[in-house]
Amino acid sequence: MVFATVFAATQWATSSAMYCNDLTASVHRPHSVSITEFGAVNDGVTLNTKAFKNAIFYLSSFADKGGPELFVPAGRWLTGSFNLISHLTVSLDADAVIIGSQVR
């Protein structure tokens, strides 16, 4: 789960060398939930894989309705692997870190 840690710790660049921290949130997603609504705990110890999978499963029904958003608040979020869906925006608080685990 190096990807999840790298995703949370770095910024992605576009082909024009613009970084995400240079962008402003210009698109409002009509269907937005917080990972905490699915029982996730931000202590860096509790395994939150089920919460991430359940949140993404719930949000998948909104992919064709303007696209959903999953918000991850500040904290350390331990999780095993999970699949993302098309048209999903994952928004991380500035102090949010997703920690990958080999445990599912």
PyMOL commands that set and color helices and strands:
alter all, ss='L'
color gray80, all
select helices_A, chain A and resi 2-9+20-22+35-38+49-62
alter helices_A, ss='H'
color red, helices_A
select strands_A, chain A and resi 31-34+43-47+68-72+75-79+89-92+96-100
alter strands_A, ss='S'
color yellow, strands_A
deselect
rebuild
show_as cartoon
